[in-house]
Amino acid sequence: MGKILFPPVPTHPLLWILFHPAKKYDSSDSLVAVTAIARDGNDITANLKVGNVGPTWINNLSILRVYASSHSKNTYVIASGLPGWRKIHEDSTDGVTNVYATSCDALAFNRQVDLYVDDTKVYRIVVKINH
């Protein structure tokens, strides 16, 4: 009987990722996930998720909703193009108030914004003035 390889040796380079998860140079998990790989003729599509990359700027968004409660530092926004509610990062009371008030202004006056966000929080906001 021949040798059985597990996981099997992939026949397509893209499938190599499925059987050999990406590792960092120190051999720890890179938190890269490739799912839903599909082929249609010469086109190959896949969903790629990279975890814990930290906050990044996302530009040209609209604030769709804002939320606040009577609890300290408990404010959220929904922005176009981003999934779900994002909590405004609660590093300081003034900071939360500033980002929340600026978000309310952008919503009230229908202005585009740039947001500095991660998967769950908003850290900074820039409101664009419509000319």
C-alpha positions in Angstrom: 0.0 0.0 0.0 1.2 3.5 -0.9 1.8 6.3 1.5 -1.3 8.4 2.3 -0.6 12.0 2.7 -2.7 14.1 5.0 -3.4 16.7 4.2 -3.3 15.7 0.5 -0.8 17.4 -1.8 -2.7 20.2 -3.5 -3.0 20.2 -7.3 -3.5 24.0 -7.7 -1.2 26.6 -6.1 -4.2 28.4 -4.5 -5.2 25.3 -2.7 -1.8 25.2 -1.0 -3.1 27.9 1.3 -5.9 25.7 2.5 -3.6 22.9 3.6 -0.7 25.0 4.7 -2.0 27.9 6.8 0.1 31.0 6.6 2.6 31.4 9.4 4.6 34.4 10.6 8.4 34.2 10.6 8.3 33.1 14.2 6.0 30.2 13.2 3.0 31.6 15.0 -0.4 31.8 13.2 -0.6 34.8 10.8 -4.4 35.0 11.3 -4.9 34.9 7.5 -7.9 32.9 6.4 -8.9 32.1 2.8 -12.4 30.7 2.4 -15.1 30.2 -0.3 -12.6 29.5 -3.1 -14.4 29.1 -6.4 -13.4 28.8 -10.0 -15.4 29.9 -13.0 -13.5 29.3 -16.2 -10.2 31.1 -15.9 -11.4 33.2 -12.9 -10.7 32.2 -9.3 -12.4 34.0 -6.5 -12.0 33.7 -2.7 -12.7 35.5 0.5 -9.6 36.7 2.3 -9.6 37.7 6.0 -6.6 39.1 7.7 -7.1 39.3 11.5 -5.6 41.7 14.0 -4.0 44.1 11.5 -5.0 47.1 13.6 -6.9 50.2 12.8 -6.9 51.6 9.3 -8.3 54.6 7.5 -11.4 54.0 5.3 -12.4 56.9 3.2 -15.5 58.4 1.6 -18.1 56.9 4.0 -21.4 58.3 5.1 -22.7 58.2 8.7 -26.0 56.4 8.6 -26.9 56.2 12.3 -25.6 57.3 15.7 -26.4 55.9 19.1 -25.7 57.0 22.7 -27.0 56.0 26.1 -26.8 57.5 29.5 -23.9 55.2 30.4 -20.4 56.7 30.4 -18.6 56.4 27.0 -21.3 54.3 25.4 -21.6 55.6 21.8 -21.8 53.9 18.5 -22.1 54.7 14.8 -23.1 52.9 11.6 -21.2 54.0 8.5 -21.9 53.1 4.9 -19.7 50.2 3.6 -18.9 48.9 7.1 -20.8 46.0 8.7 -22.8 46.7 11.9 -22.4 49.1 14.7 -19.0 50.4 15.6 -18.3 51.5 19.2 -16.5 54.8 19.5 -13.2 53.9 21.3 -13.5 54.7 24.9 -10.0 55.9 25.7 -11.2 59.3 27.1 -14.5 61.0 27.8 -13.6 64.0 25.8 -12.4 61.8 22.9 -15.7 59.9 22.8 -17.7 63.1 22.9 -15.6 64.7 20.1 -16.0 61.7 17.8 -19.7 61.3 18.6 -20.5 65.0 18.1 -18.5 65.1 14.8 -20.4 61.9 13.7 -23.7 63.6 14.5 -22.7 66.7 12.5 -21.8 64.5 9.5 -25.1 62.7 9.7 -27.2 65.9 10.1 -25.5 67.7 7.2 -25.0 64.6 5.0 -21.3 65.0 4.8 -18.8 62.3 3.8 -16.3 61.1 6.4 -13.0 59.3 6.6 -12.9 56.9 9.6 -10.0 55.3 11.4 -11.4 52.0 12.4 -10.7 48.4 13.2 -13.2 45.4 13.2 -15.3 46.8 16.1 -14.3 50.4 17.0 -14.0 53.9 15.6 -10.9 55.8 16.7 -10.9 59.0 14.6 -13.1 60.8 12.2 -12.5 63.4 9.5 -15.5 65.2 8.0 -15.3 66.4 4.4 -16.7 69.8 3.6 -19.0 69.7 0.6 -18.0 72.4 -1.9 
